[in-house]
Amino acid sequence: NVLFSEMYYTALMYFLFSLIPPRGTELLHLAVLHPKKLCVYSVSGTLGNVEHGNQYQIKLMYEHNLQRTACNMTHGPFGGVKGIL
């Protein structure tokens, strides 16, 4: 669903960019797991000089094609939760 994808992307970018200090550096990397590949992006920000605010860019740094369909990138008790299983 294209609308869901756009909403998910917007929410993810809002959350991610709220954590990034806009310094023009590329010290933050974001791994995105797609159904058939893993992509790593660098995220950089620059201070805004106008009322639009700060500007952020993502740049593809690495892409790895997977032989099988991906499921998730977590393992074990996510968030440190214990005794729920």
N, CA, C and O of each residue as an XYZ file, in Angstrom:
340
protein
N       0.844     -1.167      0.000
C       0.000      0.000      0.000
C       0.898      1.241      0.000
O       1.697      1.439      0.915
N       0.759      2.060     -1.020
C       1.624      3.227     -1.182
C       1.395      4.240     -0.069
O       2.358      4.805      0.450
N       0.142      4.483      0.310
C      -0.153      5.455      1.357
C       0.460      5.026      2.682
O       1.047      5.846      3.388
N       0.328      3.742      3.028
C       0.925      3.234      4.265
C       2.436      3.394      4.233
O       3.039      3.796      5.229
N       3.056      3.081      3.096
C       4.506      3.205      2.969
C       4.954      4.648      3.172
O       5.957      4.897      3.842
N       4.227      5.592      2.604
C       4.576      7.000      2.755
C       4.412      7.450      4.202
O       5.249      8.189      4.720
N       3.332      7.006      4.862
C       3.108      7.372      6.258
C       4.190      6.767      7.146
O       4.690      7.432      8.053
N       4.556      5.507      6.891
C       5.597      4.840      7.672
C       6.932      5.546      7.486
O       7.652      5.780      8.458
N       7.267      5.885      6.251
C       8.519      6.584      5.959
C       8.552      7.935      6.667
O       9.565      8.303      7.263
N       7.440      8.676      6.602
C       7.373      9.987      7.240
C       7.543      9.869      8.744
O       8.275     10.653      9.348
N       6.873      8.894      9.360
C       6.986      8.701     10.806
C       8.400      8.302     11.195
O       8.931      8.791     12.192
N       9.012      7.421     10.420
C      10.379      6.984     10.696
C      11.350      8.151     10.584
O      12.214      8.321     11.445
N      11.219      8.953      9.539
C      12.124     10.081      9.349
C      11.936     11.119     10.460
O      12.913     11.695     10.939
N      10.687     11.357     10.871
C      10.437     12.318     11.953
C      11.117     11.856     13.235
O      11.778     12.644     13.911
N      10.953     10.571     13.570
C      11.575     10.028     14.775
C      13.091     10.089     14.677
O      13.763     10.528     15.609
N      13.618      9.653     13.563
C      15.062      9.614     13.380
C      15.658     11.011     13.435
O      16.664     11.227     14.111
N      15.058     11.954     12.738
C      15.615     13.294     12.659
C      15.461     14.060     13.966
O      16.192     15.021     14.204
N      14.522     13.650     14.817
C      14.405     14.302     16.115
C      15.583     13.940     17.012
O      15.829     14.622     18.007
N      16.314     12.876     16.677
C      17.458     12.439     17.465
C      18.786     12.978     16.956
O      19.794     12.878     17.656
N      18.811     13.542     15.769
C      20.065     13.914     15.116
C      20.389     15.386     15.342
O      19.582     16.255     15.010
N      21.559     15.673     15.903
C      21.976     17.073     15.945
C      22.452     17.501     14.562
O      23.319     16.841     13.989
N      21.915     18.581     14.009
C      22.296     18.994     12.650
C      23.672     19.639     12.632
O      23.791     20.846     12.842
N      24.689     18.870     12.392
C      26.059     19.377     12.406
C      26.768     19.196     11.079
O      27.932     19.576     10.956
N      26.111     18.633     10.087
C      26.766     18.426      8.809
C      27.684     17.218      8.796
O      28.492     17.065      7.881
N      27.572     16.361      9.796
C      28.424     15.178      9.847
C      27.654     13.964      9.357
O      26.428     13.996      9.244
N      28.374     12.907      9.070
C      27.751     11.659      8.643
C      28.122     10.550      9.623
O      28.559      9.475      9.214
N      27.948     10.814     10.915
C      28.310      9.848     11.935
C      27.181      8.875     12.248
O      27.408      7.856     12.899
N      25.978      9.175     11.796
C      24.842      8.308     12.066
C      24.538      7.481     10.832
O      24.484      8.009      9.721
N      24.341      6.188     11.024
C      23.992      5.298      9.924
C      22.697      4.585     10.254
O      22.427      4.267     11.413
N      21.909      4.339      9.242
C      20.605      3.710      9.388
C      20.568      2.459      8.529
O      20.767      2.527      7.316
N      20.313      1.310      9.158
C      20.177      0.057      8.417
C      18.696     -0.184      8.160
O      17.883     -0.118      9.082
N      18.350     -0.462      6.920
C      16.961     -0.719      6.534
C      16.899     -2.101      5.903
O      17.577     -2.380      4.913
N      16.078     -2.958      6.490
C      15.918     -4.312      5.980
C      14.719     -4.352      5.045
O      13.583     -4.146      5.473
N      14.970     -4.615      3.783
C      13.935     -4.779      2.775
C      13.683     -6.278      2.614
O      14.467     -7.080      3.121
N      12.619     -6.679      1.928
C      12.350     -8.117      1.779
C      13.495     -8.911      1.152
O      13.704    -10.065      1.525
N      14.232     -8.337      0.223
C      15.292     -9.085     -0.454
C      16.666     -8.421     -0.385
O      17.583     -8.842     -1.089
N      16.827     -7.387      0.453
C      18.137     -6.752      0.578
C      18.244     -5.972      1.879
O      17.243     -5.626      2.506
N      19.479     -5.708      2.264
C      19.789     -4.885      3.421
C      20.537     -3.656      2.921
O      21.536     -3.780      2.213
N      20.060     -2.481      3.284
C      20.699     -1.236      2.863
C      21.166     -0.469      4.093
O      20.491     -0.456      5.122
N      22.321      0.167      3.978
C      22.840      1.025      5.038
C      22.983      2.425      4.460
O      23.617      2.623      3.424
N      22.384      3.395      5.149
C      22.405      4.783      4.710
C      23.163      5.621      5.726
O      23.106      5.345      6.924
N      23.866      6.635      5.263
C      24.412      7.641      6.172
C      23.378      8.761      6.238
O      22.734      9.088      5.242
N      23.232      9.334      7.408
C      22.268     10.406      7.625
C      23.049     11.631      8.061
O      23.820     11.575      9.019
N      22.849     12.733      7.361
C      23.549     13.969      7.714
C      22.553     15.112      7.776
O      21.519     15.095      7.108
N      22.881     16.104      8.589
C      22.002     17.251      8.742
C      22.777     18.544      8.661
O      23.967     18.596      8.973
N      22.088     19.591      8.236
C      22.670     20.927      8.200
C      21.686     21.886      8.845
O      20.472     21.727      8.715
N      22.216     22.880      9.541
C      21.364     23.868     10.183
C      20.606     24.665      9.137
O      21.159     25.040      8.103
N      19.337     24.920      9.415
C      18.529     25.698      8.496
C      18.774     27.184      8.652
O      18.874     27.693      9.768
N      18.869     27.874      7.538
C      19.071     29.321      7.558
C      17.777     30.082      7.331
O      17.760     31.312      7.375
N      16.701     29.361      7.089
C      15.407     29.985      6.840
C      14.385     29.363      7.775
O      14.715     28.469      8.554
N      13.161     29.825      7.702
C      12.115     29.357      8.609
C      11.709     27.905      8.378
O      10.973     27.344      9.189
N      12.163     27.291      7.306
C      11.821     25.897      7.039
C      12.509     24.953      8.009
O      12.098     23.800      8.138
N      13.531     25.409      8.684
C      14.212     24.584      9.673
C      15.424     23.874      9.114
O      15.983     24.260      8.087
N      15.815     22.825      9.817
C      17.007     22.065      9.448
C      16.743     21.182      8.239
O      15.601     20.828      7.950
N      17.812     20.834      7.540
C      17.701     19.970      6.367
C      18.494     18.700      6.612
O      19.579     18.736      7.192
N      17.949     17.579      6.170
C      18.586     16.286      6.361
C      18.668     15.547      5.036
O      17.791     15.667      4.181
N      19.732     14.786      4.887
C      19.918     13.986      3.683
C      20.266     12.561      4.104
O      20.938     12.339      5.112
N      19.796     11.610      3.313
C      20.236     10.234      3.494
C      20.931      9.811      2.208
O      20.500     10.150      1.106
N      22.014      9.064      2.374
C      22.814      8.638      1.223
C      23.088      7.149      1.362
O      23.559      6.693      2.404
N      22.793      6.393      0.313
C      23.040      4.957      0.324
C      24.542      4.707      0.381
O      25.288      5.157     -0.488
N      24.979      3.985      1.410
C      26.399      3.679      1.577
C      26.722      2.244      1.189
O      27.812      1.955      0.695
N      25.765      1.345      1.417
C      26.023     -0.078      1.203
C      24.704     -0.777      0.931
O      23.676     -0.443      1.522
N      24.742     -1.741      0.040
C      23.549     -2.532     -0.271
C      23.975     -3.987     -0.436
O      24.919     -4.293     -1.164
N      23.267     -4.875      0.248
C      23.587     -6.301      0.177
C      22.326     -7.060     -0.219
O      21.323     -7.016      0.492
N      22.375     -7.751     -1.348
C      21.242     -8.560     -1.788
C      21.199     -9.857     -0.986
O      22.229    -10.482     -0.734
N      19.990    -10.249     -0.592
C      19.790    -11.458      0.199
C      19.304    -12.596     -0.686
O      18.569    -12.371     -1.648
N      19.711    -13.807     -0.363
C      19.287    -14.971     -1.135
C      17.874    -15.402     -0.774
O      17.168    -15.990     -1.594
N      17.467    -15.109      0.452
C      16.129    -15.495      0.914
C      15.380    -14.252      1.373
O      15.974    -13.193      1.574
N      14.075    -14.396      1.535
C      13.258    -13.289      2.014
C      13.575    -13.010      3.479
O      13.626    -13.931      4.295
N      13.785    -11.749      3.807
C      14.135    -11.344      5.168
C      12.905    -11.345      6.065
O      11.779    -11.168      5.600
N      13.136    -11.546      7.349
C      12.050    -11.534      8.327
C      12.198    -10.350      9.277
O      11.319     -9.490      9.328
N      13.296    -10.293     10.030
C      13.545     -9.171     10.928
C      15.015     -9.130     11.303
O      15.778    -10.033     10.960
N      15.407     -8.081     12.009
C      16.806     -7.936     12.410
C      16.967     -8.016     13.917
O      17.992     -7.578     14.438
N      16.001     -8.555     14.632
C      16.109     -8.642     16.081
C      16.330    -10.076     16.509
O      15.942    -11.015     15.813
N      16.959    -10.235     17.662
C      17.197    -11.558     18.216
C      17.201    -11.435     19.733
O      17.814    -10.524     20.290
N      16.531    -12.334     20.378
C      16.529    -12.321     21.836
C      15.478    -11.387     22.404
O      14.571    -10.960     21.690
N      15.596    -11.067     23.690
C      14.591    -10.219     24.351
C      14.727     -8.765     23.917
O      15.585     -8.039     24.419
N      13.901     -8.352     23.006
C      13.958     -6.998     22.460
C      13.613     -5.989     23.552
O      12.576     -6.119     24.203
N      14.446     -5.008     23.757
C      14.211     -3.978     24.766
C      14.513     -4.424     26.183
O      14.182     -3.712     27.131
N      15.136     -5.587     26.353
C      15.490     -6.059     27.686
C      14.349     -6.693     28.451
O      14.477     -6.929     29.652
N      13.229     -6.978     27.788
C      12.080     -7.597     28.448
C      12.431     -9.031     28.804
O      13.015     -9.752     27.995
N      12.071     -9.451     30.032
C      12.381    -10.806     30.487
C      11.125    -11.480     31.024
O      10.255    -10.821     31.593
N      11.032    -12.793     30.841
C       9.952    -13.578     31.431
C       8.606    -13.476     30.749
O       7.606    -13.887     31.337
N       8.528    -12.950     29.537
C       7.251    -12.802     28.838
C       6.964    -14.008     27.960
O       5.799    -14.276     27.667
N       7.974    -14.739     27.532
C       7.769    -15.870     26.640
C       7.133    -16.945     27.412
O       6.856    -18.015     26.869
